[in-house]
Amino acid sequence: MCKLVVVADHKKIFWDVCVKAPGEEADTSHFRDGLLYKRFTSGDNVLEKVTNVRGHHVRPYNVGNWCYPFLSFLMTPLSPNGSGSPPDNLFDGMLMKGRSVVGEAIGLLKARWKILQSLNVGVNHAPQTIVACCVLHNLCQIARKPEPVIWKDPDEVGSPARVLESERQFY
């Protein structure tokens, strides 16, 4: 099975898709290989757009689970497994609720394109098949096509976050 790491927005549209062979690298490495990450770290103004939320100007953020490092452009939980203070756990709960849209987008992708539930196209064609389904998914979302019932994936697991030396400036 291929490894898929995506960045999706609140409308369940994929902004970045990284498909790798299984067991190659951790999810954080996949994220770091993506075009969006390269744009964030190069100083590109990807997140320049600001939204007014109850009178406050808020720029968009990426939200990752606890296996990703906390960076200026990537918010992650403060304490894994609810081991923090009550305010930290409240923050983490709200953050993960916001992040759940990514899981919903992937579930919707798999529900829309049944071929992805048991990808049986061979290792050479799997990445192209997955990316093609992501593009078609985005077109469906933009056209506001009816959404099928979301396909549920088992809970994700990962290793603890590790900030690279090159990312220290974004911390």
NURO-191584 format. One record per residue (C-alpha): residue in one letter; x, y, z; residue number from 1. Coordinates in steps of 0.25 Angstrom, whole numbers. Last residue first. Layout:
BEGIN
R  baro      u      v      w  fikol
R     a      X      Y      Z    NUM
...
END
This chain:
BEGIN
R  baro      u      v      w  fikol
R     y     40    110     62    171
R     f     42    115     47    170
R     q     57    118     49    169
R     r     59    104     55    168
R     e     54     97     42    167
R     s     68     95     36    166
R     e     72     88     49    165
R     l     61     78     47    164
R     v     49     78     58    163
R     r     46     64     62    162
R     a     31     61     65    161
R     p     28     47     72    160
R     s     26     35     64    159
R     g     13     32     57    158
R     v     -1     25     58    157
R     e    -14     28     50    156
R     d    -27     23     55    155
R     p    -33     13     45    154
R     d    -40     19     33    153
R     k    -54     22     31    152
R     w    -61     24     18    151
R     i    -69     37     17    150
R     v    -83     35     12    149
R     p    -84     41     -2    148
R     e    -83     56     -4    147
R     p    -92     62    -14    146
R     k    -84     70    -25    145
R     r    -80     84    -20    144
R     a    -73     87    -34    143
R     i    -61     91    -26    142
R     q    -62     78    -18    141
R     c    -64     69    -30    140
R     l    -52     76    -37    139
R     n    -44     74    -24    138
R     h    -48     59    -24    137
R     l    -44     58    -39    136
R     v    -30     63    -35    135
R     c    -29     54    -23    134
R     c    -33     42    -32    133
R     a    -22     45    -42    132
R     v    -12     47    -31    131
R     i    -16     33    -25    130
R     t    -16     26    -39    129
R     q     -2     33    -42    128
R     p      4     28    -29    127
R     a     -2     14    -31    126
R     h      3     11    -46    125
R     n     17      6    -43    124
R     v     13     -1    -31    123
R     g      2     -9    -37    122
R     v    -12     -6    -40    121
R     n    -19    -13    -28    120
R     l    -23     -1    -19    119
R     s    -33     -7     -9    118
R     q    -40      5     -3    117
R     l    -34     14    -14    116
R     i    -42      7    -26    115
R     k    -55     11    -18    114
R     w    -53     26    -23    113
R     r    -63     34    -16    112
R     a    -63     27     -3    111
R     k    -47     27     -3    110
R     l    -47     42     -6    109
R     l    -58     45      4    108
R     g    -50     38     15    107
R     i    -37     46     11    106
R     a    -45     59     12    105
R     e    -51     54     25    104
R     g    -37     51     31    103
R     v    -33     65     26    102
R     v    -45     71     32    101
R     s    -41     65     46    100
R     r    -30     76     47     99
R     g    -40     86     52     98
R     k    -45     76     63     97
R     m    -30     73     66     96
R     l    -28     87     69     95
R     m    -40     88     78     94
R     g    -35     76     85     93
R     d    -21     81     86     92
R     f    -25     95     92     91
R     l    -34     88    102     90
R     n    -23     79    106     89
R     d    -13     90    107     88
R     p    -24     98    116     87
R     p    -26     85    125     86
R     s    -11     83    126     85
R     g     -4     73    118     84
R     s     -4     58    116     83
R     g    -16     57    107     82
R     n     -9     47     98     81
R     p      2     56     92     80
R     s      3     70     98     79
R     l      4     83     91     78
R     p     -4     78     79     77
R     t      2     83     65     76
R     m      1     96     58     75
R     l      9     97     45     74
R     f     13    111     38     73
R     s     22    116     50     72
R     l     26    102     53     71
R     f     21     91     63     70
R     p     28     78     59     69
R     y     19     67     53     68
R     c     16     54     60     67
R     w      6     61     69     66
R     n     -4     63     58     65
R     g     -3     74     48     64
R     v    -10     87     45     63
R     n     -6     97     34     62
R     y    -10    111     38     61
R     p    -18    122     31     60
R     r    -17    136     35     59
R     v    -25    143     45     58
R     h    -29    157     46     57
R     h    -38    159     58     56
R     g    -52    166     58     55
R     r    -60    153     61     54
R     v    -51    146     51     53
R     n    -47    154     39     52
R     t    -39    146     29     51
R     v    -24    148     24     50
R     k    -18    144     11     49
R     e     -3    144     12     48
R     l     -2    129     15     47
R     v      5    125      2     46
R     n     15    137      3     45
R     d     27    130     -1     44
R     g     38    130      9     43
R     s     46    118      5     42
R     t     41    110     16     41
R     f     26    111     13     40
R     r     28    109     -2     39
R     k     37     96      1     38
R     y     26     91     10     37
R     l     15     94     -1     36
R     l     23     86    -11     35
R     g     24     73     -3     34
R     d     37     66      2     33
R     r     36     72     16     32
R     f     22     66     17     31
R     h     27     52     12     30
R     s     38     53     23     29
R     t     28     57     33     28
R     d     19     45     29     27
R     a     31     35     32     26
R     e     39     29     21     25
R     e     40     18     11     24
R     g     31      8     18     23
R     p     21      8      7     22
R     a     24     15     -6     21
R     k     22     30     -7     20
R     v     10     39    -10     19
R     c     10     54     -7     18
R     v     -2     62     -9     17
R     d     -3     77     -7     16
R     w    -15     87     -7     15
R     f    -26     76     -6     14
R     i    -40     81     -5     13
R     k    -48     77      7     12
R     k    -55     91      8     11
R     h    -47     94     21     10
R     d    -34     92     14      9
R     a    -26     80     11      8
R     v    -11     76     12      7
R     v     -8     62      8      6
R     v      1     50     12      5
R     l     -1     37      5      4
R     k      7     25      7      3
R     c      5     14     -3      2
R     m      0      0      0      1
END
